[in-house]
């Protein structure tokens, strides 16, 4: 038997933790409990190679605030999780183990942001892959349904993951999805499919938005009535329509934007086409004084057509011809 009355991680007290081990008939039975976290687990391990094992883990509305995590917005992460996990396999080839999880409740909060699962969520790990029959994640007006299979290690069968739902842009800044100083509103509809392996992913789908609003830092007039139609295909976003009203003016943008332009250190691997973005831009009857950047009393009217390329997500890498 082993235990402590004050188990600590990063100087945070998680309360008492107890571990009990019993060796009987050459099998090892393990029991562990962390009452303050409302977690307990049992496992049975055979004493001979390949050391077959099976076990269970039970989490009963564990308080995540005890762990001291921070969310992407810098706020303390709080919430609860309740889940049951069972598993079996052998310690000689642990990667080929089989685990099943039932997540009864998952609720996360960071400041004013809240995220939760909508129903009982099931997941399985087998054949080096994570399988999710269906999971619905909700945050305010945002809602995402995830289903399919994701290979985590090789060798594994190719994956196929479906992402369908809508994202409220008003929440995007809170989740650190927009650059600092930008705010937006509107619902983006997503219908995406990812397939393949981590080494060779592929993807397709559609992204749409109607009635969006975007506020630019330091600019008085926002972009309004934003309408977006885009296809994701072969590692690129094909922008079929991106229209907006800017004060009294109109903006229309189309083009192809390879995903290879995105940062390479993203936590999730996505299909990437390399090469520059190619675009066509039309601006009609725009009053530059609406930006609030012109000297007082100066006004004008701008209409133009531009076509160009950008080898990086940086205005200094932009090359365009204007008509």
Buried (B, 14 or more C-beta within 10 A) or exposed (E): EEEEEEBEEEEEEBBBBBBEEEEEEEBBBBBBBBEBBBBBBBBBBBEEEEBBBBBEBBBBEBEBBBBEEEBEBEBBBBBBBBBBBBBBBBEEEEEEBEBBBEBBBBBBBBEEBBBBBEEEBBBBBBBBBBBBEEBBBBBBEBBBBBBBBBBEEEEBEEBBBBBBBBBBBBBBBBBEEBEEEBBBBBBBBBBBBBBBBBEEBBBBBBBBBEEBBBBBEEBEBBBBBBBBBBBBBBBBBBBEEBBBBBBEBBBBBBBBBBBBBEEEEEEEBBBBBEBBBBBBBBBBEBBBBBBEEEEEEEEEEEEEEBBBBBEEEEEEEBEEEEE
